[in-house]
Amino acid sequence: MNARRRTVLAAGAAGAAALATGCGSSDGDGGEDASPTPSAPGDATDGAELARTGDIPVGGGTVFKEQKIVVTQPEEGEFKAFSAVCTHASCLVSTVSDGTINCPCHGSKFSITDAAVEAGPATRPLPAEQISVSGGAIRLG
């Protein structure tokens, strides 16, 4: 095999490996995101209103894709927030139903109460996020 052909084959293999490491797509059609970037403390989104308390269903929750946060209301008046980035392969969770936060990529499910893993392949819970609830508003931070 000549040197030029080896270079092309090596470059092709490296490109294929890079593609294989991504999870889902970032075109917005399925809610996945191959390269999540968590908000840094003091980010412009800190303190921003995510939703009104009445917008989060009791026993359910809402995924905020842009902020990569999921807010749940396990019981009336009790609000929790977790990272929306799945701990298995960094896909963005897409729905909250039947008491779980659900990842579309590989089927992981997390509890709306504490983000504990209810179904794998994920093995770690979703990290908690900081929110504040005041005057009917749910805010970051």
Summary of the structure (lengths in Angstrom):
residues: 141
radius of gyration: 18.5
end to end distance: 58.4
largest distance: 70.9
contacts: 417
relative contact order: 0.17
helix: 16%
strand: 32%
